[in-house]
Amino acid sequence: MNRSSLAVYCIFTILFALTVASCSTSRRTIKEPLKEQGSEFLFNNLKANELNYQNFSARFGARFIQDKKETQISGQIRIKRDSLIWISVSPLMGIEMVRFLVSNDSIWYMNRMDNTYFAGSFDNINRIINSTLDYDMLQSFLTGNDFSRYENTSFKSGIDNMEYKLVTTDRRKLKKFVKNNSEVNIPIQHIWLNPDNFKISRIMVREVTPNGRKAEAKYSHENIDGQLVPVNIIFDVETIDKKTSIDISYSKMVMSDSLNFPFKIPEKYARLNNL
């Protein structure tokens, strides 16, 4: 697999993982026991302490490990909240190889190494990765926030390893965001919260079937302009026959009022019907 193809594969592995996962911050060292809190209190504090932004941009580096083989990629990411996600992969001396543009209902990418591009809906991608991925999941994963378009009334609260924990099963997507009246849900979801700041400190999502997929991610945060912003994500995805780890680091993070999202496909590029 060449480097440009691997870059595409890395991104779509992350997309696949989103159907069963998200996040974590470094744990505090404390001795005093935590006070029990109800799920509503914990969830309200989770939401109150989420990353607040209109536009987010960062440089990133990613280490991709599968079958004991390691590959590194780097690039830029830009997000216009609830609208667009733009990713540029440039591992070789700043020369861009692959560029992605994701909207609420579609995914585009162009490969500058072989002059090709792909344009399709989330349905196209979900058929490839066998998932029910949507824009909200991807955006939430990249910013360390909880999914915003799913119901939040069925959580149960507890304490685990000196952190607060929220657990839910069959968390359903809100009807106004579901197309074609099809039912979309997250099977089993565990969320751990840092008790100091109520940032998500870990999320594990897994399928109920015996050979179901499982994904887990851990975040490290830093205070930037008064907000805790994710700077590192260690993401593990397990299937019945494969384990994949992706270690993503952000740098030069900026939250601004406006951003550009350039994406113009040259006329000479050939369109791909399948990935």
ChimeraX attribute file (.defattr): number of C-alpha atoms within 10 A of each C-alpha:
attribute: neighborCount
match mode: 1-to-1
recipient: residues
	/A:1	7
	/A:2	7
	/A:3	16
	/A:4	20
	/A:5	15
	/A:6	15
	/A:7	25
	/A:8	19
	/A:9	15
	/A:10	21
	/A:11	15
	/A:12	15
	/A:13	17
	/A:14	20
	/A:15	21
	/A:16	22
	/A:17	27
	/A:18	26
	/A:19	26
	/A:20	27
	/A:21	28
	/A:22	35
	/A:23	31
	/A:24	27
	/A:25	27
	/A:26	12
	/A:27	16
	/A:28	11
	/A:29	7
	/A:30	8
	/A:31	7
	/A:32	7
	/A:33	9
	/A:34	14
	/A:35	9
	/A:36	11
	/A:37	13
	/A:38	13
	/A:39	20
	/A:40	16
	/A:41	10
	/A:42	22
	/A:43	19
	/A:44	12
	/A:45	15
	/A:46	18
	/A:47	16
	/A:48	13
	/A:49	15
	/A:50	20
	/A:51	19
	/A:52	16
	/A:53	15
	/A:54	15
	/A:55	20
	/A:56	22
	/A:57	21
	/A:58	18
	/A:59	18
	/A:60	22
	/A:61	19
	/A:62	21
	/A:63	16
	/A:64	22
	/A:65	17
	/A:66	12
	/A:67	9
	/A:68	9
	/A:69	7
	/A:70	11
	/A:71	14
	/A:72	17
	/A:73	19
	/A:74	21
	/A:75	22
	/A:76	19
	/A:77	21
	/A:78	22
	/A:79	25
	/A:80	21
	/A:81	16
	/A:82	15
	/A:83	15
	/A:84	18
	/A:85	24
	/A:86	21
	/A:87	22
	/A:88	21
	/A:89	25
	/A:90	20
	/A:91	19
	/A:92	12
	/A:93	6
	/A:94	10
	/A:95	12
	/A:96	18
	/A:97	22
	/A:98	25
	/A:99	23
	/A:100	21
	/A:101	20
	/A:102	22
	/A:103	18
	/A:104	15
	/A:105	12
	/A:106	17
	/A:107	20
	/A:108	17
	/A:109	21
	/A:110	26
	/A:111	22
	/A:112	17
	/A:113	13
	/A:114	13
	/A:115	16
	/A:116	17
	/A:117	21
	/A:118	17
	/A:119	19
	/A:120	16
	/A:121	15
	/A:122	20
	/A:123	17
	/A:124	15
	/A:125	21
	/A:126	16
	/A:127	10
	/A:128	13
	/A:129	16
	/A:130	12
	/A:131	17
	/A:132	18
	/A:133	20
	/A:134	22
	/A:135	22
	/A:136	20
	/A:137	22
	/A:138	20
	/A:139	24
	/A:140	20
	/A:141	21
	/A:142	19
	/A:143	20
	/A:144	27
	/A:145	22
	/A:146	23
	/A:147	17
	/A:148	15
	/A:149	17
	/A:150	18
	/A:151	15
	/A:152	17
	/A:153	11
	/A:154	14
	/A:155	20
	/A:156	15
	/A:157	20
	/A:158	16
	/A:159	17
	/A:160	12
	/A:161	9
	/A:162	18
	/A:163	20
	/A:164	24
	/A:165	26
	/A:166	22
	/A:167	19
	/A:168	18
	/A:169	16
	/A:170	13
	/A:171	19
	/A:172	17
	/A:173	19
	/A:174	15
	/A:175	14
	/A:176	8
	/A:177	13
	/A:178	13
	/A:179	9
	/A:180	6
	/A:181	9
	/A:182	8
	/A:183	11
	/A:184	18
	/A:185	15
	/A:186	19
	/A:187	17
	/A:188	18
	/A:189	20
	/A:190	19
	/A:191	23
	/A:192	26
	/A:193	27
	/A:194	20
	/A:195	19
	/A:196	9
	/A:197	15
	/A:198	21
	/A:199	27
	/A:200	26
	/A:201	26
	/A:202	24
	/A:203	25
	/A:204	22
	/A:205	26
	/A:206	20
	/A:207	16
	/A:208	12
	/A:209	8
	/A:210	7
	/A:211	11
	/A:212	12
	/A:213	21
	/A:214	21
	/A:215	25
	/A:216	23
	/A:217	25
	/A:218	22
	/A:219	24
	/A:220	19
	/A:221	18
	/A:222	13
	/A:223	10
	/A:224	12
	/A:225	9
	/A:226	7
	/A:227	14
	/A:228	19
	/A:229	23
	/A:230	26
	/A:231	21
	/A:232	22
	/A:233	24
	/A:234	19
	/A:235	24
	/A:236	21
	/A:237	24
	/A:238	18
	/A:239	12
	/A:240	10
	/A:241	7
	/A:242	10
	/A:243	16
	/A:244	19
	/A:245	22
	/A:246	23
	/A:247	17
	/A:248	21
	/A:249	19
	/A:250	20
	/A:251	14
	/A:252	10
	/A:253	17
	/A:254	16
	/A:255	18
	/A:256	12
	/A:257	10
	/A:258	10
	/A:259	14
	/A:260	10
	/A:261	15
	/A:262	9
	/A:263	13
	/A:264	7
	/A:265	17
	/A:266	12
	/A:267	7
	/A:268	8
	/A:269	15
	/A:270	15
	/A:271	13
	/A:272	12
	/A:273	9
	/A:274	10
	/A:275	12
